[in-house]
Amino acid sequence: MKKTTSIEVNDLRTAIEVVQAMPKQYHETNVEIDPKDDLAGVYRYIGAGGTVMRPTQVGPAVMFNNIKGYPSSRILVGLIASRERVATMLGAPVKELSKFMGKAVKNTIDPVMVDQSKALCQEIVYKATDPDFDLRKILPAPTNTPQDAGPFFCEGLVLGSDPETGHTDVTIHRLCVQSKYEISIFFALGRHIDIFRQKAEQAGKPLPVTINMGLDPAITIGSCFEAPTTPFGFDELKVAGGLRGKPIELVNAVTINQKSIARAEIVIEAEILPNVRVREDQNTNTGYAMPEFPGYTGPANPSLPLMKVKAITMRKNAIMQTLVGPGEEHVNLAGIPTEASIFNTIDAGIPGFLQNVYAHPSGGGKFLAILQVKKRSQADQGRERQAALMALGVYSELKQVILVDEDVDPFDTDDVLWAMTTRYQGDISTIFIPGVRCHQLDPSQDPAFDPKILGHGISTKTIFDCTVPYHLKSSFVRAQFKEVDPTPYMPEWMKNK
């Protein structure tokens, strides 16, 4: 796979080096910031983007070096909140990320174990058996808004194993700090680690897990693939190995029978307790959880599994990494693997037809996909809708698909809306598929919105066919301009393009 940087990325710090070399993509500040509400409130304006309430924008990653109440901590936000940064850190062309990720899924590399003496994540160890242990004083978990149920670890990769088979899974979940050694965990429907937890609970046993924070972005993004691309029993860490062309290093945890990601900045070792549930907002009574990717602050869950922390390990001068829930960072974490899954499936079924896929930020990387297709003959007429059905089938949380032709840039919303305006007729170009399971965090997918909806999280999926019928393509040719190099006329402007 083509390299676009000479820096070998193998952890968060080398990834930051890559971004530091990019113009206007990284910023550090020594001004004191409160992790309670203020940090997210500031970054909302600077670089959150996504479905965050306007005004917002896609801006640089920011390192806050002076955290109120935590003199030895620093927090990084927004590293993955830009496709350009993601592409550069992965060594991929920015508009080819879905294909690049798709190749990694086909060429996975298993992780390897390293000795604890070589594990950077265990340079410093805090054990819960210490009478002064309090995770709330060790780690500056932020709150995104004053309504949050409590402090959350927003970019913690949970690693757990099937208690019956030993298969390992990694996923990002909603983690709320509940006490000095307790964290609640929210599982969306069907998550593999929740299945592991249920198996352990049925046996009356806790499920040992590690929460890994501050990682090589290849690990974080690679973990966000979902079934059927990564079916039950598939270890997503193998995808990160495929992206890097070498195995991800794991190490045995210090206090539990589980593995940690050896080059993580911070690792929390914990056990999900059997038959214990907790109200998510028990400490604040706000009624809300935190801002989620659709752009709304979701309700606090009344009954969540609880994990008991056994230890915290970290690198020296560790970096806490976080994200703003509805921001562009979530869009890329969820969306780029979504694009890769869709591309691989459609290209295998209809080779050469699909040109590109974009999981649009307005859908949080999950709900809206724009498919760019190329009808090569009359025989391809109708395949565009088949491709849309395949996309809906391969990614169950996808709600809407917009189809455009090869002359429309799927990454340019104005161009997509132009296609919808001039190549779309609502009564014949819209396909509705009602009563399909989607995602529980979309508030419109509920009987309260429409009594015809049979349950929360069930949706009418929609295909918007904004492609030209093949036999009319000659009547829909865009104005063709002469190709002229503008560089001599605006050299400085072109240098930044």
N, C-alpha and C positions, 0 to 999 in steps of 0.2 A: 504494500500500500504506500502511496506517495507521501513523502514527508514534506511539510511546509515550514518546519523549524529545525534548527540544529540541536536544540536542547532535548535531551532524552527525558521524557516525563515519566516518573515512576511513583509520584506521590503528589500531595497538594502543593508542596513548596516549589517543586520544579514546574508544576502547572502555572503557579503564580509568576515564576520567572518568564515563562513564555508570554503571558499577558502583559507583564511589565514592559516587554520589548515592543508591544503594539502601541501605536499612537493613541492617546486619550482613552485607553481602555482600563486603566487602573489608577486608583487614588488612595493615598493614606492620609489619615488625620489623627493628630494628637489631642484634639479638643475633646474634653470629657463628654461622654454620652451615657445616658441611662438606658440599660437594656429593657427596662419596663416602659413600653409604648414609644419612647423617643427614637430609638434606633430605627424601628420600622417606619415611624412617622417621617423621619428625615429621608430614608432611602426611597420612600414612596414617591418623592419629588425627583430624586436624582436618577433612579434607574430601574424602578420596579417594573413598569410596563404591564403587559398582560391584561387581565381583566380588572386591575386596580382602578378605583374611582378616579376620574380625571380631576385635576391635572396630574399626569405622570408621564414617563418616557422610558425609553431604553437607553441607559447610560452606563458609566463605568462600574466595574467592581470596586467596592470600597472596603478598606481595612480600617476598622476603628481600633486604635491602639490604647485608648484611655477609657476603660469601662468603669463607670461609677460603682463603687463597692467591691471591685475586683482588681486590685492594683497589678496583679501578675497575669491578667488575661487580655486577650484581644479577640475581636470578632470580625470575620470576613462575611460579607453579604454580596450577592449578585454575580458571583464568578461565572455561573452558567446562564446568566440572564441576557445572553446575546449569541445569536447563531454564529456570528463572526468569531467570537472568542472560542466557542465550542469547536468550530471547524479547525481553528488554528491549533488548539490544544490537542485535538485528535489527529492532526495532520491530514485533513481532508478538504477538498474544495467546498465552499460554503453552500452551493446549491446542489451538491452531490451527497449531502450527509445521509439521506435515507438509503442510497445505494451503498455507501461506505459502511453504514451500520449493518445493512443487509448481508454484506459479504462476511462481516465478523460473525454473524449468527451461523453462517455456513462453515466457518473455519475456526471453531472454538478451541481453546487450550485450557486444559484442566489446571486448577490452582495447585500450588505445592506448599508443603510445610517447611518452616525454618525453625531453627533453634531459638529458644527464648533469649539467648544472649545476643542475637542479631535483630531482635524485634524492637524497632524504634518506638512503637506504641507503648512499650513497657519500661521506658526510661524512668518514669515516676509512677509509684503505686500508692493508692489510698485504699485501705481495706475497711469495710463496714464494721469490722470487729473493734476498730479504734473507737473509744468512748467519745471522742470529739468529732467523729465522722458526720458530715452533713453535706449532701450533694448540692444543696441550695447555696452553700457558701463556697464550694469548690468550683462549680461551673455556672457561668452567667447565662442561664437559659432565658431568652427574651420573651416578652409578650408583644404581639403585633398591634393590639388595640386595647383600650381600657375595658372593653367588654369580654376579653379573653377569660376562659375558665381558670387560667393560671399560666405560669411560665411553660413554654413548650420547646422541646428539641425538634426543630422543623426540618432538619436534614440529616437525621440519624438513620443509618442503614442497619436494620435489624437482621441478624444472622441467627437462624435456628435450624434444627435438624429433626427429621421424622423419627420419633422414638422407636418405631418398628423397623424401618429400613436403613436409617442413618443418612438418607438423602438430605442435602443441605439446600436451604433457600435463603435469599436475601431480598428484602423489601423495605421501602420507606413507609413508615406509619406515623399516625398522630400520637405524640408522646407528651403527656402532661405531668409535670412534677407535682406530686401530691404531698410529700413529706420529706424528711431528711434522708430517707432511704426507700421511698416508694414512688413509682411512676405508673400511671394508667396508660393503656394502649388501646387504640381504636382500630378495628379491622373492618375494612370494606368487605362486602359479601364475596366469598369464594377465595379469599387470600390463603395461600398455601401454608404460611406459618400459623394461621388460625386453625387450619386442619391439624397441624402438628400439635397445637395446644389442646385441641379437643381430644386427640388420642391420649395425650399425657394425662389430661384431666379424668378421662374415663378409667385410667389405671390408678387414679388417686395420686399422681406424681406431678411435681413442678416441671416446667419446660425451661431448660437453661438456654439463654440467648445472650448475645453481645450486641450492643448498640455502638456502631462504628461511625465516627464523625471526623470530617476533615480528610477527604480522600482524593486520590487521583480521579478526575472527572470521568474517565473511562469506566471506572468501577460504578460510580453513582448512576450514570446514564445507562450503562449495561444492565444494571439491576432492574430497570423499569420496563423491560420486556414482559409481556404477559401471555397467558395461554390464548390460542393454541400454538403460538410461535415458540414459547417455552412452556411445555406441558408440565403437569405435576411430576415432580421428581427431577426436573431439570435445574441444574445449578447455574444461575445467571452469572456467577463470577467467571465462568468459562467464556462468556461473551467479552468481558473486559480483557481476558487473555487474548482473545482473537483480535480485539481492537489494537492491542499493544504489540502483538506478535510474540508474547512471552507470558509465562504464567504469573498470576497474582499470588503474592506470598501470604500465607496464613501462619498463625502461631497458636499454640495452646493457651487458653485463658489461664489466669493466675489462680482463680478461686472456684471455677466451675468447670464441668466437663463440656466445654465448647471451644470453638475457635474464634480468634480475633483476626482482623486484617492487619498484618504486621506493620504496615507503613501508615496506619491511621494516625491522626493527630491525637484523638481522644477515643477511648473505649470505655463503655459502661458494661460491666459484667452483672448479669441479673438472672433471676428465675421468675417466670410467670407462674403465679401461685394457682393451684387447683381450687375450684369452687369458691373463689373470692371475687367479689364484684364491688365496684366503687362508683359513686356518682362523680362525673367528670368535673363539675364545678362545685364540689363539696366545700372548697375553701373560700370561694368568692360569691357563690349564689347568683351569678350573673344571668344564668339561663342560656348562655352561649358557650360555644367551644372556642373557635378561632376562625379567621378568614380562610375560606377554602378556595380552590382553583376556579369555581364558577363566578367568583366575585362577591359572594355573600358570606356573612358570618353564620356558620351553621349552629344549630341548637346543641347544647351540652347533652351528652349521652347519659341517661340515668343509670346505666349499669355496664361498666367496662371491666375487663380483666385487669388485674393489678400485678405488677412485677415488683419484686423486692431486690434492691441493689445489693450486691455482694462486694463490689470493688469498682474503683475508677482507676484506669491506667492512662498514661499520656506521655507524649514527647515533652522534652524541655522546651519552654516558651511556646506551649501548644496554642494552636489556632482553633477557636470555636467557629464552625461554619454554620450559617443559617440562611434562610430565604424568607421572602415576604409571600405568604400563602398564595394569593391570586396572581402573583407576578410572572414575568416572562421566564424566570428561572424554572418554575413549575412547568410552563409551556414546553420548554426544551427538554426537561427531564422526562416528561410523559410523551411529548409529541414526536421527538425524533425516533424513539423506538417504535412508536405507532406507525410512523411513515415507513420505516424499514420493514415492518411486518406486512403492511399493506402492499408495498412494492414487490417484495419477494413472492407473495401469494399470487398477485395478478400477473406478474411477469412470467411465472411458471405456467399459469393457465392460458394466458394470451401473450405469447412472447413478442416483444418489441412494440406492443400497443401502448402501454403506459409509459409516459415520458418522465413524469415527476409527481411527487406527492408533497403536500404541505398541510401539516396539522396546525390550523390557524390559531393565533393567540386568543381570539374571541371565544374559542371553545375550550380554553385552558389546556390545549394540547390533546384533549380527549374527545370532545363533542363534535368538532367540525373538521372535515378533511376536504381539501381541494385537490382533485385529480386532473392532471393534464394528460390528455390522450391524443393520439394521432390516428385518424381514420385513413387507411392506406388504399382502400378500395371500397366498392359498394358492399362487399362482404363484411366489412367492419361496422357497417351501420347496425346499431343495436348492441354492439359489444361494449359501448360506453356504459350502458345501464347494467349490463352483466358485470362489468368491472366494479361499479358502485355496489352492487349486491355482494360481490366477493369481499369488498372492503368492510361492509357492515357485518359480514359473517366472520371475518378474521379478527375483528376488534369489537367486542360486544358492547363497549361503552360508547362507541361512535353513534351520534344522533343524526347528523346531517352530512350529506355529501354534495359538493358542488362540482360539476363536470365542466371542463373548459377544453378548448382546442389547443393545438401545439403553438399557435401564434399568440397565446395569452400567457402572461407571466403569473403563475400561481402564487408567487410570493408578493405580488403587488395588488393590494386590495382594490385600488382604483381600477386596475385592468380587469380584475375578476368581476367587479360590479358593472363595468362597461360591457362585458360579455353577457351578464345577466340582463342588462338593459336592451341590448341589440340582437341577442341570439336566443332569447328565452320568451316563451308564451306560457303564462301561468297555468292555463287549463290543459295544455297538452305536454308541457315540459316538466311537470311536477309529479313525482311518484310518492304516494304515501303508503307506509307499511305500519299499520297500527298494532298496538298491543304487544310490543317487544320489550324485553328487559333491557334497561340501559344503566343508569347510575343514580344512586340514592341521594347524591348531593345536588342534583338539579331540582330546585323547588317547584318547577312547573310540572314535573312528572309525579303528580299526586291527584287523587280523586277530588281534593278541595279545589284544584284548578279546573277540572272538568270531570263530572260524575262518570263519564264513559271510561275514564282511566281506571283499570281494575285493581291497582295497588301502587303503593309508593315505589318509585324507581322504574315504573313501566312507562314507555314512551311511544309516540308515533314517530317512527324514523322517516326521514324525508330525503329524497334525491332531487336535486335541481339540475336538470340537463340543459346546460348553457352551451352546448356544442351545435355546430351547423350540420344539418342533414347532408350526407355525403354528396348527394346529387345537386346540392345548391352551393357547394364550396366556391365555385368560380364567381358567385354573386356576393360573396362575403370576404373579398380580399381587402385587407387594410391598405391604406395609402402607403405607397412605397417611396421612401426618400433616397436620395443619392448618398452613398457611403462616402463620407468625408472625415478625415482625421481632425478633430478639434484641438489637438495638443498644441500646435503652433500658436493658436489664438488665445488659449487659456491654459498655459503649461502648469501653473501652480494648482489650479482647480483639478486638472486631469491627474496630477500626481497623487492626489488624495482619493481617487476613485479606484 
